Amino acid sequence: MARSTRNRRSTKHRGNAAGMIESRGRTGRKLRPDEKATSSSGRAGGSRTTSGKRNRYDSPPTWRGSAIRGGIAAALVYAVIAVLNKHSNPLSELILVPIVLAVYVPLIHYTDNYMYRRQQRKKAG
């Protein structure tokens, strides 16, 4: 049986031009007062940026994290030098990796430490 023009079907979701599904709002039962108190905006988990990601400077930096990021930076430096110096010996480029690590790891750690302390001061007052 066909629907009349007066009774249009209501949809719960609709798509936008980017292909994202937008919901119309809450369509289920009403929230109880205790459920309203723990809404999504008041969730625990630290402060979040506008994009919803956790702020990296909410927790103090670790040497392990600095070593990982320093290792990635050293690998990138090695790759760039290997591409630029095509005719040189690869071992001579490999000597640069521990030097880069020795410089980058403390530099990354102390920079992150400075940013962490700055973020904590900003939160405090």
C-alpha positions in Angstrom: 0.0 0.0 0.0 1.4 3.4 -0.9 2.0 6.1 1.6 0.0 9.2 1.3 1.6 12.6 0.8 0.6 13.7 4.3 2.3 10.8 6.0 5.9 11.1 5.0 8.4 8.6 6.4 10.7 10.2 9.1 14.3 9.2 8.8 16.6 8.8 11.8 19.8 9.8 10.0 20.7 11.9 7.0 23.9 12.2 5.0 25.6 15.5 4.1 27.7 16.4 1.1 30.9 15.0 2.7 29.3 11.6 3.2 29.1 12.0 7.0 26.0 10.7 8.7 24.3 13.3 10.9 21.9 12.1 13.5 18.8 14.2 14.2 19.3 14.1 17.9 18.4 11.7 20.7 15.5 9.5 19.5 15.4 7.0 22.4 14.1 7.2 25.9 14.5 10.3 28.1 17.6 10.4 30.3 17.3 9.9 34.0 18.8 12.7 36.2 21.8 10.6 37.2 22.5 9.9 33.5 22.3 13.6 32.7 25.0 14.3 35.3 27.6 12.2 33.4 27.0 13.5 29.9 29.6 13.3 27.2 31.0 16.8 27.8 31.7 15.9 31.4 33.6 12.7 30.7 36.8 11.9 32.5 40.0 11.5 30.6 41.8 14.8 30.8 41.4 17.9 28.8 40.9 17.5 25.1 41.6 19.7 22.2 38.9 21.1 19.9 39.3 18.1 17.6 38.6 15.7 20.5 42.2 14.4 20.9 43.9 14.3 24.3 46.5 17.0 24.8 50.0 15.6 24.7 51.2 17.9 27.4 48.7 16.7 30.1 51.2 14.0 31.2 54.9 14.6 31.9 57.4 13.6 29.2 59.3 10.4 29.5 62.8 9.5 28.3 61.4 6.5 26.6 59.0 8.6 24.5 61.9 11.0 23.7 64.1 8.2 22.7 61.4 6.8 20.3 60.9 10.2 18.7 64.7 10.8 18.6 65.1 7.4 16.8 62.5 8.4 14.2 64.3 11.7 13.7 67.6 9.9 13.4 66.2 7.5 10.8 64.8 10.5 8.8 68.2 12.2 8.9 69.9 9.0 7.7 67.4 8.6 4.9 67.8 12.2 3.7 71.6 12.0 3.8 71.6 8.6 2.0 69.5 10.1 -0.8 71.6 13.3 -1.0 75.0 11.5 -0.9 74.4 8.7 -3.5 78.1 8.1 -4.2 79.4 8.0 -0.7 80.0 5.0 1.6 76.8 4.0 3.6 78.9 3.4 6.7 80.0 7.0 6.8 76.3 8.0 6.9 75.7 5.5 9.6 78.2 7.2 11.9 75.9 10.2 12.0 73.0 8.3 13.6 74.4 8.0 17.1 75.5 11.7 17.0 71.9 12.7 16.0 70.5 10.5 18.7 72.8 12.0 21.3 71.7 15.5 20.4 68.0 15.0 19.6 66.9 12.8 22.5 67.8 15.3 25.3 66.7 18.2 23.1 63.3 16.6 22.6 62.9 15.6 26.2 63.7 19.1 27.6 61.6 20.8 25.1 58.6 18.6 26.0 59.4 19.2 29.7 59.3 22.9 29.1 56.0 22.6 27.2 54.5 20.4 29.9 55.4 22.8 32.7 54.0 25.7 30.6 50.7 23.9 30.1 50.5 23.1 33.8 51.1 26.8 34.7 48.4 27.8 32.2 45.9 25.4 33.8 46.7 26.6 37.3 46.1 30.2 36.7 
